[in-house]
Amino acid sequence: MTIKMKDVKLVLQDGTTFQGKSFGYDKQVVGEVVFNTAMMGYPESLTDPSYAGQMMVLTYPLVGNYGVPPFTTEDNGLATFMESDKIYATALIVSDYSEQYSHWNAVESLGDWLKREQVPGVTGIDTRQLTKVLREHGVMMGRLVFGDNSSDTSYTSDTSGAIEDYGSVNWVERVSCKDIIRYNEGAGRKVVLVDCGVKQNIIRCLIRRGVEVIRVPWNYDYTAMEFDGLFLANGPGDPDRCVAAVDILKKQMSMSRKPICGICMGNQLMGKAAGATIYKLKYGHRSHNQPVQEVGTNRCYVTSQNHGYAVDTATLDKDWRELFVNMNDGSNEGIRHQTNPWFSSQFHPEACSGPVDTEFMFDRFIEAL
């Protein structure tokens, strides 16, 4: 049976509008509109805290055909099939939503999941044209309008308390844990994980390598703790708003040569601690197919990414150098210290979902402990 869908309109910050139909929860929202070119993985992407405050546009035309897996947890408390405990994206925008789904592990439709978690979903929008607008203009704020308000072309009107500028919010503070959480206690070597909005597969990758993980809030001073290595997790938003995290990291670097590894936001925080400045990419990297070269080698990897900011390696202190570079636009994909065991990647080596070519980054970190 075909369900009648409500009309919904996406109004971009520059006044561009797109008309579609609602297949999720009917709620007016405001967010930064970004596009993701991955062909699959919407359960993982929607639950990635790095998408907090953003409307996710999927460029792959058919979405929803394999449904949504059950939300179950492992014995260690981590979600089995998701990257967190809920959907963090503000809204999902697709070209063609499949009401019918088929997958051995599916228990509900994508639309039902969005409704249950009160997240809007929009179908019937020309996502090719929308992506072209975002590529030419750059990512921008947008608003969803429900009903027949055809004359309403302001992306901020009637949005009491809504966020009008994505970059004005410390999103890391909003998604980070509030208390210390321990995993795999008593395993031996201890790794402090700074939670900036960590994907749970990062924790899983560390646990599989036999270490105890001590997950701390983004602004927690861990420098007096006993641990063998430090891991800086991914997270949403502008790293320039994470001053406390950078100050604590600088303090740790001045005190000890203990191994440090960073992923995504962790790369940017390490870059800031290394003296570099951060800039915003025009439309970011959100996909499973970003080619990355390891500097000084002929090795190139296909990587999964989700970020809108990058490290300006020209501003790094002299003791640091670039470790990886993006083969599409030349932007930074990782840095390393010349002598200390401190290194990072802008891409996601845990790649859930996505390619697993670069999971060796975790092995390098464990070997350095």
Secondary structure, 3 states (H helix, E strand, C coil): CCCCCCEEEEEECCCCEEEEEECCCCCCCEEEEEEECCCCCHHHHHCCHHHECEEEEECCCEECCCCECCCCECCCCCECCCCCCCCCECEEECCEECCCCCCCCCCECHHHHHHHCCCCEEECCCHHHHHHHHHHHCCEEEEEEECCCCCCCCCCCCCCCCCCCHHHCCHHHHHCCCCCEEECCCCCCEEEEEECCCCHHHHHHHHHCCCEEEEEECCCCCCCCCCCEEEECCCCCCHHHCHHHHHHHHHHHHHCCCCEEEECHHHHHHHHHCCCEEEEEEEEEEEEEEEEEECCCCCEEEEEEEEEEEEEHHHCCCCEEEEEEECCCCCEEEEEECCCCEEEECCECCCCCCCCCCCHHHHHHHHHC
